[in-house]
Each structure stands twice: as structure tokens, then as C-alpha cells.
Amino acid sequence: KAGERSSLLYSAGQFFFEYLVVVSLKKMPDGRYEPKITYQFPKRENLLKGQKEEEERLLQAIPLFCFPDGNNWAPVTEFTSETFSFVLTNVDGSRKIGYCRRLLPSGRGVRLPEVFCIISCLGCFGLFSKILDEVEKRRQISMAVIYPFMQGLRESPFPAPGKSVTIKSFIPESGTELIELTRPVDAHLEHVEFQALLQQLSPQLILHIFASAVLERRLIFLAQELSVLSQCIHAVAALLYPFTWAHTYIPVVPECLLDTVCCPTPFMVGIQMQHLEQVLDQPMEEALIVDLCEGKILRAVGDEEEILPIKLQNEMLTSLNRHNNNNNIHTPEQVNTLVSEAFVQFFVRTVGHYASHIKWSKGGSGTFQERAFCKAIASRTSRKFVKKFVKTNMFSLFIEEAEKSRIPQEAYFQRKITEYQEQKKHRR
């Protein structure tokens, strides 16, 4: 699993994307529709055997995730386009993200929706939504106008956080357009929209879900809309920053993979509401099942309220409620910063002293002193929580990285730890 973390810590200058594919519904002899790739850019030539096999695996999986709702489609005259994303995990643990826009091509009469899917190693939802807006605009003119735009994007370097890249693009009858794409300043917030989570769930429920995720339990989210599912699951995973969910992670589960919920290992998955009966019929181990449509928990382990230290839990609740009651906060960026801050502070307060419990050898390798680290926590309830948290995969991966180098990994997290330690000194 070691590759999972590094695969999402991408650097500026990389390709924006690996592929753009169009997935269309093709009628089968039995009358049902099956999703197939009908367009792929770029076509890759001269691939080595291993690369070719990986590409084939990828191209086989994509249609399923673009139409995860099964084969019961019928041509329509109206369809509201929707944006969602999925995640594919490679054998080596690295992840690729599929950014999708499902839309109805322009035309007259009944027709079938199609999906434009951009495959990238880069997690930056806002940026790719903007790119998909441009793709959709061009699709309504002609497929031929999409290609030069994507070519221009592919030749542009991925910008550093806070920086922009400008892409020139020609549209018939409109002339040349300049499209500016900007990355958020805080890279750890660029693949997330906390607004969606706050709209669907109460702060109290968000904390129950966070508590379950922190202890790496099984989490199932249900919603009708693919966009709600994928946004909410990405938001829950982002609450764990600076830690990374390192287990099965499928924001939208295709119908043919519903038995994923029988896994004995931890998972975080999103399932469309029409499959609820099928899911509840599966022989499942204990899991937290969250209904995002109704904003309630359908099934719980029962101890969710007792996992987090009560004092910190109340502080986080106050922060989240302040957001809910504060009408002055408008932009998604402000919401992201406010929500993220509450959860980052939780980790600063519980495990922010980890670096002072890494013992360094003369050769430069570090060893984490787990007992001393837990013992150093003054609060009894915090210590009880941390003793469980240190046993998780996400904490182990974080410490493994920290033991490799004296230079801390997550700059934003380190800055918050330093600020907190300074404040403590002043209070004394």
C-alpha cells in the first residue's frame, strides 16, 4: 500500500491528464444497453507489454464506473448533466481518478446520455470540473472542437499550488478564447467540496462518521445522485488530513461490484439508493451505513459517540455549527478552510507531538517511540483514543514516512503544530 500516499502527492509540471474517453451506451441483442468506449484521446502507440496490459485493464474498468447504475437505460429527450468522479487503485497501490460529466448530446428527438471521462493521477476536483464545463460547451457544437482544446491542455504543465495556466482555444463563430485554470493555494484542499457534506448531514453525524473513519471501520454511503455520492465521500476522506485512507475506496460502486460490502477489511464506498435492498441482503460484517438523501444513519456499531475525546468533540461541534449559523461565509474555498481547520486542529491536539518521539540514529534513520508518545498525553480521554489510533494503517503509514526524513512531510500540518505550540508557550 506504500504507493498510495505518494501517488496523490503530485508535483507541478506533470501532465494534466492521461486520457479523455467518451463512454456511450450501445444496444445489445437482448435489448439492454451496455456502456462502451467510443472515443479515446490520446491513442497510445508503442507501449511496453506491462504498460499495454495496464492500459487494457484501465480501459475495461472505465465504462462500468461511468454508468454504475446498471443497464436499465432508455433514450430520453431531457437529461440534467451531472458531474462525479471515481477512483481506480492499481496493483502497486497508486490511484487514478476519473472525472466524469454525464450529458445528453445536442440533437432532436430521443437519445442516450454519454459520459466524458478524464483520467488523471491528479486530485483536483474544482479544476477538472471547469475543464469538463469547457468539454461540454464544445460537445454541443461538435466533437471535432473538443480535440484541439484537450491537445492544448495536454501540452500545458500542471501549475503549482496558487498558480494558473492559460489555455488558448478556438471555437467556431466565437474566435479564440483564453481559458485560465488556477490551482487552490492549499493543495490538501483541492480535491474536496465540504459544502456538499454540510448540506446533506448535521455536524453531529459528520463527527460520528469521522470517528468511524479514523478507526478505519467499514463505511457505506447511500444517495441517488452520483455527484452527491462522490463529493461526500471525497469530503469524508479529506477530513482525515494529514492522514490518508489506505483501504478499499470506491466513491461510486458499479452494480456488478456490490458484493464489495461483504469484505471483512475496512472500506469506504458509495452506493446508489436503488441498490439498498441488495446491499442489506448481503452477509455483511459490522458497518456504518449513511443515508445522504435523508441525512441519517441507517445502521451503526453503536459506540460512535464515545470514540473521540469529549472535550475535543464539543470544540469541533462548535466550529461546525458556527459555519452552519454564519451567513457571511459564501465561497466554497472559505467553507473548505473553515471545516478543514476544525479537523486539522483535532489531530494537532491529539498527535501533534509525534515528531519529538522519533529517535534518530547517527545514520539518519528514525524510530518512533510509541509508548513514550502515548504516555506524553496528559488527558486521559485523549490518551485512550490515541492508543487505538496508533494501531491504524493510516497512522503507521504516516509514521513510516516521518521516520525516513527529518524534513516533515505535510507542510500545512507542521505549520499548524508550530502555531499551536507557540500559543501554548504564550499561555504559560
BELQUIMO-V423750 format. One record per pair of residues at least 24 apart in sequence whose C-alpha atoms are under 8 Angstrom apart, sorted by the first residue. I is the first residue (numbers start at 1). J is the second residue. Records with the same first field share a line. If there is no record, write none. Layout:
I = J, J
This chain:
1 = 92, 93, 246
2 = 93, 397
3 = 92, 93, 94
4 = 92, 93, 94, 95, 246
5 = 94, 244, 246
6 = 94
7 = 94, 95, 121
8 = 94, 95, 121, 122, 123
10 = 121, 122
11 = 160
12 = 157, 158, 159, 160, 161
13 = 157, 158, 159, 160
14 = 157, 158
15 = 154, 155, 156, 157, 158
16 = 120, 122, 153, 154, 156, 157, 158
17 = 118, 119, 120, 121, 122, 154
18 = 42, 118, 119, 120, 121
19 = 118, 119, 120
20 = 116, 117, 118, 119
21 = 116, 117, 118
22 = 114, 115, 116, 117
23 = 63, 66, 114, 115, 116, 117
24 = 112, 113, 114, 115
25 = 112, 113, 114
32 = 71, 72, 73
33 = 71, 72, 73
34 = 71
35 = 63, 64, 66, 67
36 = 63
37 = 63
41 = 147
62 = 98
64 = 254
65 = 252, 253, 254
66 = 100, 102, 115, 117
67 = 254
68 = 252, 253, 254, 255
69 = 254, 255, 272
70 = 254, 255, 256
73 = 112
74 = 112
75 = 110, 111, 112, 113
76 = 109, 110, 111, 112
77 = 108, 109, 110, 111
78 = 104
79 = 103, 104, 113
80 = 104
82 = 226, 227
83 = 129, 226, 227
84 = 226, 227, 228, 230, 231
85 = 227, 230, 231, 251, 252
86 = 230, 250, 251, 252
87 = 249, 250, 251
88 = 250
95 = 121
96 = 120, 121, 122
97 = 121, 122, 123
99 = 125, 128, 129
100 = 132
101 = 132, 136
103 = 136
105 = 139, 140
106 = 139, 140
123 = 190, 191
124 = 183, 190, 191, 192
125 = 190, 191, 192
126 = 190, 191, 192
127 = 181, 182, 183
130 = 181
138 = 171
145 = 170, 171
159 = 183
161 = 185, 186, 187
162 = 186
186 = 412
188 = 238, 241
189 = 238, 336, 337, 340
191 = 234
192 = 231, 234, 235, 238, 336
193 = 231, 232, 234, 235, 332, 336
194 = 231, 232, 235, 332, 335, 336, 339
195 = 332, 335, 336
196 = 228, 231, 232
197 = 231, 232, 235, 236
198 = 324
200 = 292, 293, 294, 295
201 = 292, 295, 296
202 = 295
203 = 317, 320, 321
204 = 317
205 = 296, 297
207 = 313, 317
208 = 304, 305
209 = 236, 288, 304
210 = 236, 239, 240
211 = 304, 307, 308
212 = 288, 304
213 = 237, 240
214 = 240, 389
215 = 388, 389, 392
216 = 245, 266, 267, 392, 393
217 = 266, 267, 287, 288
218 = 265, 266, 267, 268, 286, 287, 288
219 = 266, 267, 268, 269, 287, 288, 289, 290
220 = 261, 267, 268, 269, 270, 271, 287, 288, 289, 290
221 = 268, 269, 270, 271, 289, 290, 291, 292
222 = 270, 271, 272, 273, 276, 289, 290, 291, 292, 293
223 = 270, 271, 272, 273, 291, 292, 293
224 = 272, 273, 274, 293
225 = 272
226 = 252, 272
228 = 292
229 = 270, 271, 272, 292
230 = 270
233 = 268, 269, 270
239 = 340, 343, 344
240 = 343
241 = 343, 344
242 = 344, 410, 413
243 = 394, 395, 398
244 = 394
245 = 394
246 = 393, 394
307 = 385
308 = 382, 385
309 = 381, 382, 385
310 = 381
312 = 346
316 = 342, 343, 346
344 = 413, 416
345 = 416
348 = 413, 416, 417, 420
350 = 377, 382, 386
351 = 386
352 = 417
353 = 417
355 = 402
358 = 403
364 = 405
365 = 403, 404, 405
366 = 402, 403, 404, 405
367 = 403
368 = 399, 403
